[in-house]
Amino acid sequence: MEEKLLQRLEAAVARLESLSGGFGSRSVGGEDSDAPLDPAIAAYDDLMVQFVGRVSAAAEKIGGQVLDATKILAVAFAVQKELLIKAKQSKKPDLEGLAGFLKPLNEAIMKANALTEGRRSDFYNHLKAAADSLTALAWIAYSGKDCGMSLPIAHVEESWQMAEFYNNKVLVEYKSKDPNHVEWAKAMKELYLPGLRDYVKKFYALGPVWSATGATISAPTSAQSKSSSASAPSKASSSAPAPPPPPPASLFSSEPSGSAASRPKEGMAAVFQEINFGQSVTLGLRKVTADMKTKNRADRTGVVGVPTKETRTSSPSFSKTGPPKLELQMGRKWVVENQIGRKNLVIDDCDARQSVYVFGCKDSVLQIQGKVNNITVDKCTKMGIVFTDVVAACEIVNCNGVELQCQGTAPTISVDNTSGCQLYLSKDSLGTSITTAKSSEINVLVPGAGTDDDWVEHALPQQYIHTYKDGQFLTTPVSHSGG
């Protein structure tokens, strides 16, 4: 089995070499294939065999869409090898030249993202884990501290965090059903941590190595730019996975995305912004004349009519959703409201004095990168929250089907009036105090004792027995509900 996989990987690399002009058949100075191979490229071959080979072996046993996604993953890693070789033979390009350089890698990543679109598959978590993880390969676009990206090592770690959200769901779902899926998920994590991270740390800690006297990388043509933009990634796109349909933009888009705080204002924020423009905001208004006033109109009697039959709406007024928001208000509060079907929401410019308020979101995933004061999740359905550290507390109220993953520490987590809540705690957050009220189906997952052990799931009790004894009531949880 492993020999067949290696043969297929070698065949894929051979095809890529033929397309790229035979870069893989030469050593880093453009010499013959008899010359010694560059140590960084030889180490990358070892990475492919050891880690990508393990993921592929597990995918072969599963088959279907999981195998399809894993094949794209293997091709993406093979493409990156060709780019590393090409970089050492070329001069450092400008942003336009970087577009053509990254185009093959971008196409492979977008192909993986395409598998997650449309009707949700039974293996959606596998597909998302594979597609989101490939964002880590964008470390090769790092061009300096002002490029808007984290350093390559940090970028690999940050990119894996979002993919790990779905990878952990695979581990939990199949831990007692199918060991092949568990092996695939474990192999996926080891591919990036420690696999790719340690490789980048050893050879490319400060980014790709370019040649001072090599060939010049040309910019893509206008037709190529329209079909697939591939320039250096911005800060927002480098730390988040490619967005869901409509078709995602390139991971390496050269358009400045900016932070969430600089986006166009919506709702009341837009009103105040227009007021600040002064008298120009009233230029389009019409003057109300005397004959237009209600008291002077003969067709208006001033009597309020009563409808013959009372009509009722089927839902209360607060259920009407407003415009989607993701903005920083007054410099202290991040507001995320009415986001529907958005899997790539990211807050990456936050500090310990700010709070995060999530309201009315559905079928979305929000990643909070950095320490914040507190997080509140209100009236959300099928919402996933991934955060690092919380200074005060994380509160979940009036929600249904919420998943929360703490990667750092959180002193307190409270769950109130919520049905269906899964909490993923890191080893640093095992001392968290969890408070529940009027809630059901609450499960807490904690890491296993060893690094390779599965997550351990604990169900928090939702039923209690109250008995009167010695002048007071004693309350104990019902044993079959997790107590």
Salt bridges, closest charged atoms under 4 A:
ASP38 OD2 - LYS88 NZ 2.83
ASP45 OD1 - LYS81 NZ 2.82
GLU60 OE2 - ARG8 NH1 2.37
GLU107 OE2 - LYS103 NZ 2.55
ASP132 OD1 - LYS128 NZ 3.50
GLU157 OE2 - ARG197 NH1 3.81
GLU164 OE2 - LYS189 NZ 3.20
ASP178 OD2 - HIS181 NE2 3.63
GLU183 OE2 - ARG54 NE 2.65
GLU190 OE1 - ARG54 NH1 2.46
ASP198 OD1 - ARG197 NE 3.24
ASP299 OD2 - ARG297 NH2 2.98
ASP351 OD2 - ARG353 NH2 3.61
ASP363 OD1 - ARG120 NH2 3.71
ASP363 OD1 - LYS343 NZ 2.74
GLU403 OE2 - LYS169 NZ 3.49
ASP454 OD1 - LYS186 NZ 3.48
